[in-house]
Structure formats: C-alpha cells, structure tokens
Amino acid sequence: MAHDQELADFARQWAEAELRGDTVALDALLTDDFTAVGPHGFVRDKKQWLDRYASGALVHDAFTWDEVTVRQYGGAAVAVGVQGQQSVYEGRDADGHFRMTQMIVEVDGAWELAAVHLSPTGGRRGPEA
C-alpha cells in the first residue's frame, strides 16, 4: 500500500521515543484520547502514559518492536508485534516481552497511535510499566 513506508517510519519513531522516554515526541505520536491496556489489565490514558517517563518512574535500557505485521484499513492500521524491554519501573526490574496490538489512525495527514494492548508472551513478566 502507499502508506507502508509511512507506517514503518512511524513505528521506528515511536519505538525510539519510547526507548528515550521522550515525552515531547510521544505527545505528538499519540492521539489526544490515547488508551493503553497493560499486560495485567490496567488502563492508562495519554497523560498517565507520558507521566511514567516525565516522573522518571520508567527508564529503558533497551526497547524493541519486532515481529511486526501491519494491516491497513483506509485511514487506520492495526499493527501486531512483540515489544521487548530491559527496564526499571519505580526502582524495580521491569524487563519483559509482550505481544502488543496497536491501533494507528491517520489524523490530519499524519499517523498517530490511538490505542495499545499488551499481553505477556509467557516469558518473564514485568510490573505495570
């Protein structure tokens, strides 16, 4: 599809921003009504997602987004992949691998992340990072 490269670029920008804890970049990449469902069922809105980084509670040493498949539906896309992280959350080890589903939507000509859902892959599970 015409947007394949745009979606690949979006995925790279998002993963890099997560790795750096870059709240400015993430603020631009997430929709205003962004919702995240974590691997233990907790729900976070955009502010709560960004606050993990702004407060220093979440720090990544490594962050990966692999095994990704993307299906596009007009101005929306669904990406499914594996998010890996070597991280510390509130002073505790938060390393893990999670199957993630992303809902990506086109807003004013740019891709933005509207929602994510994470599930443990059966390996080591981190806390509610």
N, C-alpha and C positions, 0 to 999 in steps of 0.2 A: 504494500500500500504506500501511498505517497508520504504518509507520516511516519514510516518505520524509523528513519534516521532521527526525526524529531523526538520520538519516544525513547530511542536508545540514548540520545543526548540527555533527555530529561532524567532517565534512570541513573545515568552517570553523575549528573549534577546533584540529584537527591542523595545518592549514597555518599558522595564526597562531603556534602553538607552535614549529613548525619555523623560521619566519622569525625569531622572537625567540631561538631556541636555548634555549627554556625547558625545562630537564631535569625540573623538577618536574611540569609539565603533561604532557610526553611520557611520563614514567614512569607516569602514571595512564592515558594513552591507549593505551599499548602493552601487549599481553599479556606475562606473565612469560616466555613461551617465544618471543617475537617473533623473527622471522628476516628479514633483508634480503639480497637478492641484488642487487648493484650492476651498473652498466652495463658493467663489464669482467669480470664473473663472480665477483668477490669475495663472501664471505658474512660478514655481521655479525650477532651476537646483540644482544639488548636492551642489555646493558652496553656493548658496543662502539659501538652506535649513539648512545647517550647520551654516552659519553666523548668523542666528536668535539666536542660542544658544551662539556662540562664542562672540557675541557682548553684550550679556546679555539682548537683547530685549525681549526674550521669556523665561519665567520661569513658570514651572508647580508646583503646589501644589499637584495635583493628575492627573494621566493619566491612562486610562483603555482601553483595547482592548477586547471587549466582543461580544457574539452572532456570533462567527466566524464560517463560513463554508469555507472549502478549497477543491478545485478540482485540481487534479494534472494531467498534460499532459506531460508525459515524463520528460524532464529536466526543466519544467516550472510548475507553480501553480498559481491559482487565489484564493485569499482569500477575502471574503466579510464579514464585521463585523461592529460594532459600536465603534467608538473612542469617549471616553468621556474625558473631561479635565476641571480642575479647574486651570486657568492660568492667567498670566498677560503678555500682549504684548505691548511693548513701553509704559508702565505705565498705560495701560487701561485694564479693565476686558476683558478676552478672554475665559470665561467659555463657554462650549457648548458640544453638542453631534452631531456627524457627521457620516453618513453612509460612510464607506471607502471601496474602492476596491483597492487591492494590486496585483501587478504583481511581482511574485517572480521567479527568474531564478537560475539555477544551474550553477555556474562559477567555474571551476577548482575544482569540488567536494564539493563546499560549496554553501549554499543558500544565495542569495543577493536580495535586494529589488530594482527592476528596475523602478517601477512607482507606484504612488498612485493617486487616485482621490477621493476627499471628496465632499459630498453633505450634506447640512443641513437636519436634521431629522424632521424639523418642530417645534422643540423646540427653545430655546434661541440660537441665532447665535452670535458667537464671531467675532472679526475683522480678518483681513488677517493674522492670526498667522500660 
